[in-house]
Amino acid sequence: MIKSTGIIRKVDELGRIVLPMELRNKLGISEKDPLEIYVSGSSIILKKYNLNCVLCGNTKNLIKFEDNLICADCKEKIENLKTN
């Protein structure tokens, strides 16, 4: 559910907007944190980007595998498939 904050910001000449400090603090967004950009109809949605396993979405115990990240659990499942 989308909730209005009542905050309005103008886009500058370079296409930037400033996220209010109160929102950044509440959502744990720090300087240089990556944000994902989604589009839904005429809405733009920003979401704090978290690295996660491409197979299950887990964010812990990540391992790089052929330019992707997988978690230790998925790696173990893949290894078990090879032995069966």
Backbone as a printed PyTorch tensor [residue, N CA C, xyz], in Angstrom:
tensor([[[  0.8440,  -1.1810,   0.0000],
         [  0.0000,   0.0000,   0.0000],
         [  0.8880,   1.2430,   0.0000]],

        [[  0.6020,   2.1770,  -0.8580],
         [  1.3640,   3.4150,  -0.9390],
         [  0.7330,   4.4440,  -0.0040]],

        [[  1.5880,   5.0820,   0.8050],
         [  1.1270,   6.0740,   1.7780],
         [  1.7510,   7.4220,   1.4400]],

        [[  0.9320,   8.4540,   1.3600],
         [  1.4310,   9.7980,   1.0730],
         [  2.1430,  10.3680,   2.2900]],

        [[  3.2830,  11.0370,   2.0250],
         [  4.0120,  11.7040,   3.1110],
         [  3.6370,  13.1760,   3.1980]],

        [[  3.0230,  13.6890,   2.1470],
         [  2.6930,  15.1030,   2.1120],
         [  3.8770,  15.9750,   1.7270]],

        [[  5.0220,  15.3560,   1.4420],
         [  6.2310,  16.0880,   1.0830],
         [  6.2940,  16.2220,  -0.4400]],

        [[  6.5770,  17.4260,  -0.9030],
         [  6.6940,  17.6740,  -2.3440],
         [  8.0710,  18.2560,  -2.6260]],

        [[  8.7420,  17.7200,  -3.6290],
         [ 10.0590,  18.2100,  -4.0320],
         [ 10.0490,  18.4620,  -5.5300]],

        [[ 10.8010,  19.4610,  -5.9750],
         [ 10.9480,  19.7440,  -7.4010],
         [ 12.1660,  19.0230,  -7.9480]],

        [[ 12.0820,  18.6380,  -9.2020],
         [ 13.2080,  18.0200,  -9.9000],
         [ 14.1130,  19.1510, -10.3790]],

        [[ 15.4390,  19.0350, -10.1420],
         [ 16.3480,  20.0900, -10.6000],
         [ 16.6970,  19.9060, -12.0760]],

        [[ 17.5430,  20.7930, -12.5900],
         [ 17.8670,  20.7920, -14.0260],
         [ 18.6010,  19.5270, -14.4760]],

        [[ 19.1740,  18.7640, -13.5360],
         [ 19.8500,  17.5060, -13.8680],
         [ 18.9710,  16.2850, -13.6090]],

        [[ 17.6980,  16.5230, -13.2490],
         [ 16.7730,  15.4190, -13.0210],
         [ 16.8310,  14.8410, -11.6170]],

        [[ 17.4440,  15.5590, -10.6850],
         [ 17.6090,  15.0570,  -9.3240],
         [ 16.5180,  15.5760,  -8.3990]],

        [[ 16.2350,  14.7920,  -7.3700],
         [ 15.3910,  15.2440,  -6.2720],
         [ 16.1300,  14.9310,  -4.9780]],

        [[ 15.8000,  15.6440,  -3.9320],
         [ 16.4030,  15.3960,  -2.6280],
         [ 15.4070,  14.6160,  -1.7890]],

        [[ 15.8590,  13.4800,  -1.2410],
         [ 15.0290,  12.7180,  -0.3160],
         [ 15.1610,  13.3530,   1.0570]],

        [[ 14.0500,  13.7020,   1.6980],
         [ 14.1280,  14.3530,   3.0040],
         [ 14.8680,  13.4930,   4.0330]],

        [[ 15.6260,  14.1510,   4.8970],
         [ 16.4260,  13.4640,   5.9060],
         [ 15.5640,  12.5570,   6.7820]],

        [[ 14.3630,  13.0110,   7.1160],
         [ 13.4830,  12.2160,   7.9730],
         [ 13.1760,  10.8640,   7.3320]],

        [[ 12.9210,  10.8620,   6.0180],
         [ 12.6370,   9.6100,   5.3100],
         [ 13.8810,   8.7410,   5.2110]],

        [[ 15.0330,   9.3750,   4.9080],
         [ 16.2790,   8.6030,   4.8080],
         [ 16.6040,   7.9430,   6.1420]],

        [[ 16.4430,   8.6680,   7.2320],
         [ 16.7130,   8.1050,   8.5530],
         [ 15.7390,   6.9710,   8.8820]],

        [[ 14.4650,   7.2010,   8.6060],
         [ 13.4340,   6.1970,   8.9080],
         [ 13.6630,   4.9040,   8.1260]],

        [[ 14.1280,   5.0260,   6.8810],
         [ 14.3180,   3.8520,   6.0190],
         [ 15.7460,   3.3290,   6.0270]],

        [[ 16.6200,   3.9530,   6.8020],
         [ 17.9980,   3.4820,   6.8940],
         [ 18.7940,   3.6930,   5.6210]],

        [[ 18.5150,   4.7820,   4.9110],
         [ 19.2270,   5.1000,   3.6740],
         [ 20.3270,   6.1060,   3.9980]],

        [[ 21.5600,   5.7160,   3.7120],
         [ 22.7120,   6.5830,   3.9700],
         [ 23.2800,   7.1120,   2.6640]],

        [[ 24.1550,   8.1010,   2.7760],
         [ 24.8260,   8.6460,   1.6010],
         [ 25.5320,   7.5220,   0.8500]],

        [[ 25.4150,   7.5200,  -0.4500],
         [ 26.0350,   6.5460,  -1.3590],
         [ 25.3330,   5.1840,  -1.3820]],

        [[ 24.2600,   4.9890,  -0.6030],
         [ 23.5290,   3.7220,  -0.6670],
         [ 22.8660,   3.5900,  -2.0380]],

        [[ 22.9100,   2.4060,  -2.6280],
         [ 22.2330,   2.2130,  -3.9150],
         [ 20.7220,   2.0750,  -3.7180]],

        [[ 19.9650,   2.6360,  -4.6430],
         [ 18.5090,   2.5150,  -4.6380],
         [ 18.0690,   1.8810,  -5.9510]],

        [[ 17.1000,   0.9750,  -5.8700],
         [ 16.5080,   0.3990,  -7.0760],
         [ 15.3550,   1.2890,  -7.5020]],

        [[ 15.1440,   1.4030,  -8.8010],
         [ 14.0700,   2.2330,  -9.3260],
         [ 13.0650,   1.3280, -10.0320]],

        [[ 11.8160,   1.4120,  -9.6020],
         [ 10.7250,   0.6450, -10.1950],
         [  9.7120,   1.6210, -10.7940]],

        [[  8.9770,   1.1670, -11.7790],
         [  7.9010,   1.9560, -12.3620],
         [  6.6270,   1.1330, -12.2920]],

        [[  5.5700,   1.7490, -11.7980],
         [  4.2630,   1.1070, -11.7240],
         [  3.2360,   2.1100, -12.2400]],

        [[  2.7810,   1.8900, -13.4700],
         [  1.8750,   2.8640, -14.0780],
         [  2.5800,   4.1930, -14.2270]],

        [[  2.0280,   5.2340, -13.6090],
         [  2.6570,   6.5570, -13.6660],
         [  3.4550,   6.8700, -12.4030]],

        [[  3.7010,   5.8490, -11.5750],
         [  4.4370,   6.0480, -10.3230],
         [  5.8770,   5.5670, -10.4450]],

        [[  6.7820,   6.2690,  -9.7870],
         [  8.1750,   5.8620,  -9.6680],
         [  8.3790,   5.4450,  -8.2190]],

        [[  8.9140,   4.2370,  -8.0140],
         [  9.1230,   3.7050,  -6.6770],
         [ 10.6150,   3.5010,  -6.4590]],

        [[ 11.1390,   4.0500,  -5.3770],
         [ 12.5390,   3.8660,  -5.0060],
         [ 12.5930,   2.8730,  -3.8600]],

        [[ 13.5190,   1.9250,  -3.9430],
         [ 13.6730,   0.9130,  -2.9010],
         [ 15.1550,   0.7600,  -2.6040]],

        [[ 15.4880,   0.7120,  -1.3090],
         [ 16.8790,   0.4900,  -0.9400],
         [ 17.3110,  -0.8540,  -1.5120]],

        [[ 18.4320,  -0.8390,  -2.2270],
         [ 18.9190,  -2.0440,  -2.8930],
         [ 19.7000,  -2.9040,  -1.9250]],

        [[ 19.3490,  -4.1580,  -1.8600],
         [ 20.0780,  -5.1290,  -1.0520],
         [ 20.5570,  -6.2410,  -1.9600]],

        [[ 21.8060,  -6.6090,  -1.8110],
         [ 22.3150,  -7.7450,  -2.5640],
         [ 21.6170,  -8.9880,  -2.0510]],

        [[ 21.1980,  -9.8620,  -2.9760],
         [ 20.5320, -11.0840,  -2.5550],
         [ 20.7940, -12.2240,  -3.5290]],

        [[ 20.4970, -13.4140,  -3.0790],
         [ 20.6650, -14.6260,  -3.8760],
         [ 19.7090, -14.5700,  -5.0710]],

        [[ 20.2360, -14.8360,  -6.2670],
         [ 19.3970, -14.7910,  -7.4640],
         [ 18.3990, -15.9440,  -7.5110]],

        [[ 18.6160, -16.9610,  -6.7050],
         [ 17.7270, -18.1250,  -6.7210],
         [ 16.6100, -18.0450,  -5.6850]],

        [[ 16.9400, -17.6100,  -4.4650],
         [ 15.9250, -17.6250,  -3.4060],
         [ 15.6730, -16.2620,  -2.7570]],

        [[ 16.5350, -15.2720,  -3.0230],
         [ 16.3580, -13.9450,  -2.4440],
         [ 17.0270, -13.7310,  -1.1040]],

        [[ 17.6590, -14.7640,  -0.5510],
         [ 18.3470, -14.6540,   0.7310],
         [ 19.4170, -13.5610,   0.6550]],

        [[ 19.6170, -12.8370,   1.7550],
         [ 20.6070, -11.7560,   1.7650],
         [ 21.8410, -12.0910,   2.5950]],

        [[ 21.9140, -13.3140,   3.1380],
         [ 23.0370, -13.6780,   4.0060],
         [ 23.8740, -14.7830,   3.3820]],

        [[ 25.1510, -14.8090,   3.7410],
         [ 26.0880, -15.8420,   3.2820],
         [ 26.1520, -15.9280,   1.7520]],

        [[ 26.3270, -14.7880,   1.1030],
         [ 26.3430, -14.7460,  -0.3570],
         [ 27.7160, -15.0880,  -0.9110]],

        [[ 27.6990, -15.7970,  -2.0420],
         [ 28.9080, -16.2370,  -2.7340],
         [ 28.7670, -15.8330,  -4.1890]],

        [[ 29.8300, -15.2850,  -4.7710],
         [ 29.7790, -14.9330,  -6.1900],
         [ 29.9440, -16.2030,  -7.0250]],

        [[ 29.0340, -16.4060,  -7.9670],
         [ 29.0570, -17.5740,  -8.8350],
         [ 28.7390, -17.1220, -10.2510]],

        [[ 29.7460, -17.1240, -11.1300],
         [ 29.5790, -16.7280, -12.5330],
         [ 28.8100, -15.4140, -12.6810]],

        [[ 29.3200, -14.3410, -12.0910],
         [ 28.7500, -12.9930, -12.1530],
         [ 27.3820, -12.8610, -11.4880]],

        [[ 27.0030, -13.8250, -10.6650],
         [ 25.7610, -13.7570,  -9.8980],
         [ 26.0840, -14.0520,  -8.4470]],

        [[ 25.1430, -13.7140,  -7.5740],
         [ 25.2950, -14.0420,  -6.1650],
         [ 24.3130, -15.1440,  -5.8030]],

        [[ 24.8110, -16.1680,  -5.1070],
         [ 23.9410, -17.2030,  -4.5700],
         [ 24.3010, -17.3800,  -3.0980]],

        [[ 23.3530, -17.8590,  -2.3210],
         [ 23.6230, -18.0710,  -0.8990],
         [ 24.2220, -19.4600,  -0.6930]],

        [[ 24.7570, -19.6710,   0.4890],
         [ 25.4060, -20.9420,   0.8070],
         [ 24.4130, -22.1030,   0.7310]],

        [[ 23.1610, -21.8590,   1.1320],
         [ 22.1500, -22.9210,   1.0720],
         [ 21.8810, -23.3600,  -0.3660]],

        [[ 21.7320, -22.4030,  -1.2780],
         [ 21.4790, -22.7440,  -2.6840],
         [ 22.6980, -23.4170,  -3.3030]],

        [[ 23.8790, -22.9700,  -2.9190],
         [ 25.1010, -23.6080,  -3.4140],
         [ 25.1230, -25.0760,  -3.0080]],

        [[ 24.7680, -25.3410,  -1.7630],
         [ 24.7400, -26.7210,  -1.2680],
         [ 23.7020, -27.5520,  -2.0310]],

        [[ 22.5380, -26.9640,  -2.3020],
         [ 21.4980, -27.6770,  -3.0550],
         [ 21.9810, -28.0070,  -4.4600]],

        [[ 22.6890, -27.0640,  -5.0970],
         [ 23.2210, -27.2930,  -6.4440],
         [ 24.2600, -28.4070,  -6.4130]],

        [[ 25.1120, -28.3660,  -5.4200],
         [ 26.1460, -29.4140,  -5.3020],
         [ 25.5050, -30.7830,  -5.0740]],

        [[ 24.4120, -30.8310,  -4.3130],
         [ 23.7180, -32.1000,  -4.0810],
         [ 23.0730, -32.6210,  -5.3550]],

        [[ 22.6290, -31.7220,  -6.2270],
         [ 22.0420, -32.1480,  -7.5140],
         [ 23.1050, -32.8450,  -8.3700]],

        [[ 24.3220, -32.3420,  -8.3070],
         [ 25.4100, -32.9130,  -9.1040],
         [ 25.7410, -34.3300,  -8.6630]],

        [[ 25.6160, -34.6070,  -7.3500],
         [ 25.9890, -35.9250,  -6.8370],
         [ 24.8760, -36.9570,  -6.9810]],

        [[ 23.6690, -36.5170,  -7.2620],
         [ 22.5390, -37.4590,  -7.3990],
         [ 22.3750, -37.9590,  -8.7910]]])
